[in-house]
């Protein structure tokens, strides 16, 4: 039985070629990938690129990828007009594609800016309304505190016959009896009617 001779490992693995191709594309993002230039810049013979099915699919995919950054991206440097025209001077379709991509991107960013401005204005209005409501609540709380103090004062004054007369109180409010309870209920009802909505 003859010894089976194993072929030597390929000099260029798919992983190596993919990494090299990606590096080339990052360096030349505004142009189609051509095997002649790829060979010249990487030193890898064009038949290596051409005869590898995986690499050919990747090249095709990259060539159909727009060089304009995705709209969702916000941290990038836009290519200059000179770069775009120089890279695609002989390819009208590619030039139109990239110019349209830039126009779409600018339109999208302008729309986002308008939405941001509207949101800030809406937020400002809400903050103002909240501040006004907080002030109204604070005023009502102060009014309630004053009323409670006034009621406490009336209770205390009602114990003293002289002060009771000065205040126009006919009975000692602290004495718990049916007549006082009726009188107190009437006073509270009058207060609630005067400040309608305050005790809801």
C-alpha positions, 0 to 999 in steps of 0.5 A: 500500500502506497503512502498517501501524500497529504497536500500542503496547507493552503498558503492563504486561509479564508480567515486571512483573506477575509481579514485582509479584504476587510482591511482593504475595504476600510482603507478604500470605502468609497470605491468598488473592489477590483481584483487588479487593485486588490492584488496590487495593494495586498500582494496576493495574486488575483487568482487567489481572490477570484477562485475562492467562492467564499471570498467572491461572495464577500467581495460582491456583498461589499461592492453592493454596500453603500459607503455612506454611514448608516442613518442610525450612526451619529459618530462618524466623519462624512466624506468630502465632496472631492472624495466622493466625486474623485472616487466615482468620477467614472461611475455615474450610478455609484456617484448618484447612490452616494450623493443620494445617501448623503442627502437622505442622511442630512434629511434624517438628521434635520428631522431628528433635530426638529423632533429634539427641539419639539421635545425640549419645548414640550418638556419645558411646558410640562415643567412649568405646569408642574411648578404651577401645580406645586405652588397651588398645592403649597398655597392650599396647604398653607391655607389649611394650616391657617384654618387649623390654627384658627380652629384650635384658637377658637376651641381654646378661646371658647373656654374663656367667657371673656374671649368667648364673648369677644369672638361671638361664641355662645358656648364652650366648643370643647364641651362635648354635647349634642348642641356643641356637636351640631354647632361644630358641624354647622361651622365646618359646613360653612367653612367647607362651603366658603372654600369649596373644592379645598377639602376634596 
